[in-house]
Amino acid sequence: MYNNNNSAEVELRSRASKARKSAAAEKLLSPAEKPAEGSPLLSIPFPWVALGSVLLPLSAFIYCIVYSFFYHYEWTTQTHCNVWNFAPSISAAIGLFRPQKYVWKLFVSLHSAPRLLMALMYRSYFKKGVASNYKILAEVAFICSVLEVVSLLMLSFAPSREDFKVHKNSFAVFLVVSALYMLLTFWLLTFKWSRERNEAEKAGQRLKKLMVKANAGCILVALYLYYRHNRYCEPGMYSIFSIFEYGVVLTNMGYHWTSYYDFHDRVLQV
């Protein structure tokens, strides 16, 4: 009997000690630190998502061009014309040699998920900001954005020398849908926007205007230079084309960077 009473007393003391420790821990936690039921496991400010979606392809692009210039200069400046050139072409720099092609494929693949997330966010953004009779254009812009990501993946994984037809067609699709997306969304934001913009959105709109103009100019000049290169095989012409091709890619990235301003106050929660 004595042993039973002693065991019960020890158990009661143990429970009381645990309760005191739990109460002390509760006091140490501030309300902000206490985990709430149903709270997200992870919260990421959207500006970080926008930064990652641009920095990944941008850093890969710069790396591939610079590395090709120093280590694969002869091969990345060579064309069917066999004339002198001075700037590596994008197709050769990102798709033909190691380690550039692996870096490019990895970084472009990683940036695809944030870009598709941005496409969904802009779809909702435009549907809320334009009149009902223009909402169909928000859907068209969404489709263009998705096709842009898909075509970029296709041209990245189909090198120009291994599968020129797929690479060429993918690049053509990328060029068309990316330009159409930029023009369409800029037009909706400039002429058909129905709600008031905050200061960050106004800054983003100014940058969009600059990127649209620069992108359109680079595309037109690049097309003319590509024609000249194929028609006359002039020395250095393909390199000048390549420089304007760089401009097309960089202004495209600059346009997508404006999501930083449009969603600067949003938080991605998981």
Number of C-alpha atoms within 10 A of each C-alpha: 5 6 8 8 9 10 11 11 11 11 11 10 12 11 10 12 11 11 12 11 11 11 10 11 10 12 10 10 11 8 10 7 8 10 11 9 6 6 10 11 8 9 11 12 14 22 21 13 20 22 16 17 25 21 16 19 24 19 13 20 23 14 18 25 22 16 17 27 19 9 11 18 18 15 16 23 24 19 15 7 13 11 14 17 21 18 23 26 25 19 20 22 27 29 25 20 17 14 14 22 20 18 20 25 19 15 18 23 17 15 19 19 13 17 21 19 13 22 19 16 14 21 20 15 14 24 16 15 19 19 14 10 7 15 18 12 18 23 17 15 25 23 16 23 24 21 20 25 21 17 22 22 18 17 26 23 21 19 21 18 12 12 12 13 14 17 23 16 14 22 19 14 19 23 18 15 20 25 19 17 21 22 19 17 19 17 13 20 18 12 9 15 16 14 11 9 14 10 11 15 18 14 14 19 21 11 16 25 17 13 22 19 12 16 25 17 14 21 20 12 15 22 14 12 19 18 15 15 20 14 9 10 18 15 15 16 21 29 21 20 24 23 16 21 20 19 19 24 19 19 20 21 17 19 21 20 21 23 23 19 20 22 20 16 11 12 15 13 12 9
